Amino acid sequence: MGRAGSPPRPGGGAAGRDPEGPRGKVSAGTGKGMVLSQVDTVNLPSIQRAMQAVGNHLKDQGLTLLINNAGISSHATLCSLDSQEMLDVFATNVVGTLQEFLPLLEQAAKGEGKEGLSCSRAAVINISSKLGSIGLCLHVPQAPMYPYRASKAAQNMVTRCLAAELQDKGILCVAIHPGWVKTDMGTQEAPLTVEHSVRGILTVLASLSQDTSGAFLDWEGNSLPW
Ligand SMILES: NC(=O)c1ccc[n+]([C@@H]2O[C@H](COP(=O)([O-])OP(=O)(O)OC[C@H]3O[C@@H](n4cnc5c(N)ncnc54)[C@H](OP(=O)(O)O)[C@@H]3O)[C@@H](O)[C@H]2O)c1
């Protein structure tokens, strides 16, 4: 879960603010046919350029899998909260890249012989967080993190709406909590390594179908309350 937001696989793509930087290259891997695009998810022209680059790379195949991984955290409490911080966190964590990439996903979904919903047809995976669960919030009194929690709850609602709206177009949408992971955001105190979390997420992605579109799952495939 570094700067590059898609899983490393030949013929795939990854995008981040600094894809050619050391963390971007490590995250994206060195698979043959990988396309690395620069994207800042709060900058529309950069999203449009990345979409063009991905579209040119994939030609008429369309985009099978869009993983929205970029996220920022905020530890603001009720007392320390300011509105600009709230808006900045929402801009990154909620608005995302979907609108621009939708035509490429629709193109993939229309591919010959493709039926039902799955990650091998067309899918949007929003990397969410358990901290955005309203249902679990009463049981997690620590870490107020108002902007982060509110933004992830909003991202979850976006995922749910997308799943309902895009299912007839053959596009699956889910929200996935990656676990508490050793990253800059998760810190080295986290119990899970990036590799462990990513392996779990890839297994979950392979199992997704019509029945799980619109779900909120963790990296082990457990269902989480919204
Ligand atoms: N780590 C955890 O325990 C945990 C738990 C639950 C959910 N999550 C979620 O998992 C996702 C990844 O988090 P992480 O743990 O890898 O956090 P991280 O170590 O802080 O990395 C965040 C990533 O998002 C990128 N990013 C932030 N703003 C961006 C923007 N405007 N445009 C493009 N990229 C941007 C960062 O790019 P730069 O490197 O360029 O800054 C960085 O690669 C997030 O959505 C987070 O909410 C993480």
The ligand as an SDF file (V2000), in Angstrom:
LIG
                    3D

 48 52  0  0  0  0  0  0  0  0999 V2000
   -2.2730    1.3920    7.3740 N   0  0  0  0  0  0  0  0  0  0  0  0
   -3.3840    1.0410    7.9860 C   0  0  0  0  0  0  0  0  0  0  0  0
   -3.3640    0.4780    9.1020 O   0  0  0  0  0  0  0  0  0  0  0  0
   -4.7210    1.2990    7.3420 C   0  0  0  0  0  0  0  0  0  0  0  0
   -5.8780    0.8740    8.0190 C   0  0  0  0  0  0  0  0  0  0  0  0
   -7.1090    1.0660    7.4300 C   0  0  0  0  0  0  0  0  0  0  0  0
   -7.1970    1.6690    6.1850 C   0  0  0  0  0  0  0  0  0  0  0  0
   -6.0740    2.1020    5.5620 N   0  0  0  0  0  0  0  0  0  0  0  0
   -6.2340    2.7340    4.2470 C   0  0  0  0  0  0  0  0  0  0  0  0
   -5.3240    2.1570    3.3350 O   0  0  0  0  0  0  0  0  0  0  0  0
   -5.0130    3.1180    2.3120 C   0  0  0  0  0  0  0  0  0  0  0  0
   -3.5100    3.2060    2.1700 C   0  0  0  0  0  0  0  0  0  0  0  0
   -2.9940    3.7290    3.3940 O   0  0  0  0  0  0  0  0  0  0  0  0
   -1.4940    3.4680    3.8980 P   0  0  0  0  0  0  0  0  0  0  0  0
   -1.5850    2.7850    5.1820 O   0  0  0  0  0  0  0  0  0  0  0  0
   -0.6600    2.9220    2.8160 O   0  0  0  0  0  0  0  0  0  0  0  0
   -1.1270    4.9830    4.2060 O   0  0  0  0  0  0  0  0  0  0  0  0
    0.2250    5.7740    3.9200 P   0  0  0  0  0  0  0  0  0  0  0  0
    1.3610    4.9500    4.3200 O   0  0  0  0  0  0  0  0  0  0  0  0
    0.0430    7.1140    4.5770 O   0  0  0  0  0  0  0  0  0  0  0  0
    0.1510    5.9360    2.3570 O   0  0  0  0  0  0  0  0  0  0  0  0
   -0.8980    6.6760    1.7790 C   0  0  0  0  0  0  0  0  0  0  0  0
   -0.7090    6.6200    0.3020 C   0  0  0  0  0  0  0  0  0  0  0  0
   -1.7290    7.4470   -0.3150 O   0  0  0  0  0  0  0  0  0  0  0  0
   -1.0660    8.2920   -1.2220 C   0  0  0  0  0  0  0  0  0  0  0  0
   -1.7840    9.5510   -1.3770 N   0  0  0  0  0  0  0  0  0  0  0  0
   -2.2210   10.3950   -0.4140 C   0  0  0  0  0  0  0  0  0  0  0  0
   -2.7950   11.4670   -0.9710 N   0  0  0  0  0  0  0  0  0  0  0  0
   -2.7090   11.2950   -2.3150 C   0  0  0  0  0  0  0  0  0  0  0  0
   -3.1110   12.0490   -3.4300 C   0  0  0  0  0  0  0  0  0  0  0  0
   -3.7310   13.2330   -3.2940 N   0  0  0  0  0  0  0  0  0  0  0  0
   -2.8650   11.5690   -4.6700 N   0  0  0  0  0  0  0  0  0  0  0  0
   -2.2340   10.3830   -4.8410 C   0  0  0  0  0  0  0  0  0  0  0  0
   -1.8220    9.6090   -3.8250 N   0  0  0  0  0  0  0  0  0  0  0  0
   -2.0580   10.0670   -2.5770 C   0  0  0  0  0  0  0  0  0  0  0  0
    0.2900    8.5510   -0.6090 C   0  0  0  0  0  0  0  0  0  0  0  0
    1.1570    9.0320   -1.5970 O   0  0  0  0  0  0  0  0  0  0  0  0
    2.5500    9.7710   -1.2130 P   0  0  0  0  0  0  0  0  0  0  0  0
    3.4740    8.6410   -0.8710 O   0  0  0  0  0  0  0  0  0  0  0  0
    2.8730   10.4950   -2.4740 O   0  0  0  0  0  0  0  0  0  0  0  0
    2.2870   10.6520   -0.0560 O   0  0  0  0  0  0  0  0  0  0  0  0
    0.6350    7.1650   -0.1030 C   0  0  0  0  0  0  0  0  0  0  0  0
    1.1140    6.3510   -1.1340 O   0  0  0  0  0  0  0  0  0  0  0  0
   -5.6500    4.4300    2.7480 C   0  0  0  0  0  0  0  0  0  0  0  0
   -6.8520    4.6130    2.0200 O   0  0  0  0  0  0  0  0  0  0  0  0
   -5.9310    4.2190    4.2200 C   0  0  0  0  0  0  0  0  0  0  0  0
   -7.0120    5.0060    4.6790 O   0  0  0  0  0  0  0  0  0  0  0  0
   -4.8300    1.9310    6.1040 C   0  0  0  0  0  0  0  0  0  0  0  0
  1  2  1  0
  2  3  2  0
  2  4  1  0
  4  5  1  0
  4 48  2  0
  5  6  2  0
  6  7  1  0
  7  8  2  0
  8  9  1  0
  8 48  1  0
  9 10  1  0
  9 46  1  0
 10 11  1  0
 11 12  1  0
 11 44  1  0
 12 13  1  0
 13 14  1  0
 14 15  2  0
 14 16  1  0
 14 17  1  0
 17 18  1  0
 18 19  2  0
 18 20  1  0
 18 21  1  0
 21 22  1  0
 22 23  1  0
 23 24  1  0
 23 42  1  0
 24 25  1  0
 25 26  1  0
 25 36  1  0
 26 27  1  0
 26 35  1  0
 27 28  2  0
 28 29  1  0
 29 30  1  0
 29 35  2  0
 30 31  1  0
 30 32  2  0
 32 33  1  0
 33 34  2  0
 34 35  1  0
 36 37  1  0
 36 42  1  0
 37 38  1  0
 38 39  2  0
 38 40  1  0
 38 41  1  0
 42 43  1  0
 44 45  1  0
 44 46  1  0
 46 47  1  0
M  CHG  2   8   1  16  -1
M  END
$$$$
